[in-house]
Amino acid sequence: MADYSAAFNCPGCGSPLETLEGTISLQCSYCGLIMRLGSPGRILKYFYDSKMDNFAAKFAAEKYIKDNGFSLKFTPISNKLYHLPFYRFKGMSYALYSEDVMSEMGEGDYDLPMRNTVFHKRCRNFDLTIPAFDNKMFGLESLGVRPAVMPLTVYHKENFPSESTMLDITATPEQAEQTAMIMFFFGVGMTAVDKNYLSSEMIGEGLSVIYYPVWAYSVERDGMVSTMFIDGLTKDVYHKGYDSFEYNGHGTDVSQAVELNPVQHKCPNCGFDLPVSELSLYYYCANCDRSYMLKDDNYYLTELRCASHENGELYHPFWKFQFAVGEIDTVGKFSKILTGEIPLIKKSKANNPFYLYIPAFRSADLNALMSVGGRLCRMQPELSFCKKSQAPAADMILPESEGLELARFYWNLLRSKYMFLCGKKYDFESCVIKGGELVWLGLDRSYGGPKKVELKKTHIGYL
């Protein structure tokens, strides 16, 4: 999936750098400084610089008037550049539906058709942009899909175009997220005609604010005033309003967004450089043998736990939640309900606690990701944990809170297959679920794609 890129200057040497929007950490290619740019929950601002000046905007408006057969005898009133703020959401979506299917019982004359219930899961990556302003005259409801060749610029007051006016951000992140959910559910409804919606989750949402350039060119012709709105990147008039236009902002910004402030990416214990990773929230210090989770803009000490599975050497991160609901709290008790789904290979497994295994990494193929997580939940493998110096096959991108949200979907997926679990006492809200453990499992194939960052010798212990 094409992505936006963001340009900024290295705080160490001032050299121009470019990285993907939302990158957590990177190394300066000029001075070698390893820095951290983001963290979970941090909302950063970016902007597109206009590809046209005042004269080019005037030319685009005149071309639009001429192409539409209007007279070029008009009086310009104003020509002004604005930057419109949008929230951008990226992440993964999971949805579960049921469908009633009619099937024949047999070939006899008195056999009646039987109604069976078939369950469908839909998994996909999403990328939504939501207006953060309330002025409707601009007529721009979404950024749309922009090519990756047009990089974003990281917002700072000193590098923002002085001739441009920024619109007020009047929508909070919570309101924008509600709008995104409505858009998501609308899309779910459109793709699930004749199916019953059961549950859904939006997971791993990345949030940022992007300012988009629009020129407003107002003219008077034959006693009538109109305003043409010109896309600052494509240089096309995309909307027209029949009135003069003048925006008076109040400097409102409820986005909670902050300017990019790179900090050195070092181990809090020994000061050794931590590994560089585009999206990872987990870092291992090879110098002092400590592991850290990135949370609330800080590094929190955590434990490195690795286990082989499927004889694989490609290590992937999972959240492991101990789960109990009703009277069911062990693998043996679950296996009596989910017959054939949880094989008790060893009798010793019967008294083991039941766990939900939630993939904490991203993959282009979310159905494959769902399959590997679901298989672990059904198999309930006996794992022996240890520390290993292995390079990961995928970044850990999912905080525990969002892993818990995805656990809800996994449980609903399991429940959908068994009538016995349809009772209210087996709702996820009725379960007892303990705090998550981050574990790294060695699988037999890669689900996260190849690593984009080459691990240096000093980072060999990074997991």
C-alpha positions, 0 to 999 in steps of 0.5 A, spaced: 500 500 500 502 506 497 504 511 503 505 518 505 512 520 506 514 526 511 520 530 510 524 534 516 531 536 518 536 532 522 536 535 529 544 533 529 547 535 523 541 539 520 541 535 513 534 534 510 531 527 511 525 523 509 521 518 512 514 514 512 509 518 516 508 515 522 515 512 523 517 511 530 525 511 529 530 512 524 538 513 523 540 519 520 544 517 513 549 523 514 551 524 521 549 517 524 544 520 529 539 514 531 533 518 533 525 517 535 520 520 532 513 518 535 510 514 540 503 511 541 498 516 542 502 522 539 499 525 534 503 529 529 502 535 524 504 534 517 502 539 511 503 539 503 506 545 500 502 548 495 505 547 488 502 553 485 503 561 487 498 567 486 499 567 479 498 560 477 492 560 481 489 566 477 491 562 471 487 556 473 481 560 475 481 563 468 482 557 464 476 554 468 472 560 466 474 559 459 473 551 459 466 552 461 464 557 456 464 563 460 466 570 459 473 572 461 470 579 462 470 579 470 473 583 476 478 579 481 476 580 488 481 576 492 485 570 491 488 567 498 491 560 500 488 556 505 491 550 508 485 545 510 486 540 516 484 533 516 485 527 521 488 521 518 486 514 520 490 508 518 490 501 521 486 494 520 479 492 520 476 486 522 468 484 521 464 478 522 457 476 519 453 470 519 448 468 513 442 463 512 443 458 507 438 453 505 440 446 503 436 440 501 436 434 507 435 429 502 431 426 495 425 424 498 418 427 497 417 429 504 424 432 505 424 440 507 429 444 505 434 446 512 436 452 514 444 453 515 448 458 518 454 460 515 459 465 518 464 470 514 470 474 516 472 480 513 479 483 514 482 489 511 487 494 512 484 501 512 486 508 511 481 514 512 481 521 512 476 525 516 475 533 515 478 536 522 474 543 520 467 545 520 467 550 514 463 547 508 464 552 503 471 548 501 467 542 498 473 538 500 470 532 504 477 527 504 484 528 502 483 522 497 488 517 495 495 521 493 501 519 490 507 517 494 511 521 490 508 528 493 511 528 500 508 531 506 512 536 510 513 535 518 509 541 521 513 547 524 511 554 525 517 556 522 517 552 515 509 553 514 508 558 508 507 565 511 502 567 506 497 561 507 491 561 512 490 555 517 483 553 518 481 552 525 481 545 528 474 544 531 473 536 531 476 533 537 480 526 535 474 522 539 469 526 534 473 524 528 474 517 530 466 516 531 466 519 524 471 514 521 467 508 525 461 511 521 464 510 515 467 504 516 460 501 518 457 504 512 462 500 508 461 494 512 454 494 510 455 495 503 459 489 502 455 485 507 448 485 503 443 480 505 448 478 511 447 479 519 452 483 522 455 480 528 461 484 531 467 488 528 474 492 531 478 497 528 485 495 530 492 499 530 489 506 528 495 511 527 492 518 527 495 524 524 493 531 522 495 533 515 494 540 512 492 540 505 493 546 500 487 550 497 486 556 493 480 560 494 479 565 488 473 570 488 471 574 482 465 578 480 462 577 473 455 581 471 453 583 478 454 576 481 460 574 485 463 567 485 469 563 488 473 558 485 476 553 489 483 550 486 487 544 489 493 546 491 497 540 488 493 538 482 492 545 480 485 544 478 478 547 480 474 542 484 469 546 487 465 552 485 461 557 490 456 562 488 458 567 493 464 571 495 469 568 500 473 570 506 475 566 512 476 569 519 479 564 524 480 564 531 486 560 532 482 554 535 486 547 535 482 541 539 486 536 536 491 535 541 497 534 536 504 536 537 510 538 533 515 533 531 520 533 536 526 528 535 529 525 541 535 520 541 533 513 541 537 510 547 537 505 552 534 508 559 539 504 563 546 504 559 545 509 554 547 504 548 543 506 541 537 502 541 535 498 534 532 502 528 525 500 526 520 503 522 514 501 526 516 497 532 514 499 539 518 494 542 526 494 543 532 490 546 538 493 548 544 488 546 549 492 550 545 491 557 540 485 555 534 489 557 528 489 553 523 496 553 516 497 551 514 504 548 508 507 551 506 514 553 512 517 550 517 513 555 520 506 555 518 501 560 522 495 562 519 489 560 521 481 559 524 478 553 520 471 552 521 467 546 518 460 544 519 455 538 513 453 534 512 449 528 519 448 528 520 455 525 525 460 526 522 466 524 520 470 530 513 474 530 510 477 536 503 475 540 499 478 546 498 472 550 491 473 554 489 468 560 482 467 559 476 464 563 468 465 562 463 462 566 465 455 569 470 454 563 478 456 565 482 450 563 484 447 556 480 441 558 474 444 560 474 448 553 476 442 549 469 439 552 465 444 548 470 446 542 470 438 540 475 437 535 478 444 535 482 444 541 486 437 540 489 435 547 495 431 544 498 430 552 493 429 558 498 434 562 495 440 557 488 439 560 489 443 566 493 448 563 490 455 563 486 457 556 489 463 552 488 467 547 493 468 542 493 475 538 498 477 533 501 483 535 504 485 528 501 487 521 501 483 515 498 485 508 494 479 508 490 480 514 486 473 513 493 469 513 494 473 520 487 471 523 488 464 521 495 463 524 492 467 531 486 462 530 490 456 529 494 458 536 487 459 540 485 452 537 491 448 538 493 451 545 500 449 544 505 448 550 511 453 549 517 453 553 520 460 553 527 462 553 531 468 551 534 468 544 538 473 540 534 472 533 532 478 528 524 479 528 520 477 522 515 483 523 515 489 528 511 489 534 506 494 533 500 493 537 499 496 544 496 491 549 490 495 550 489 494 542 491 487 543 485 486 548 480 489 543 482 484 538 481 479 543 474 480 543 474 479 536 477 472 536 473 470 542 466 472 538 469 468 532 470 462 536 463 463 539 460 463 532 462 456 531 458 453 537 451 454 539 453 452 546 457 459 547 451 463 544 448 464 551 449 471 554 454 468 560 459 467 555 459 474 552 466 477 552 464 482 557 462 477 562 469 473 561 475 474 566 481 476 562 488 477 565 494 482 563 497 480 557 504 477 556 508 479 550 511 473 547 515 471 541 513 465 537 518 462 532 513 460 526 515 457 519 513 462 515 513 470 514 507 474 515 510 481 516 514 481 510 521 482 509 525 487 514 526 494 511 531 495 516 538 492 516 540 490 523 547 492 525 552 487 528 551 491 535 543 490 534 544 482 533 540 481 540 534 485 537 527 482 538 
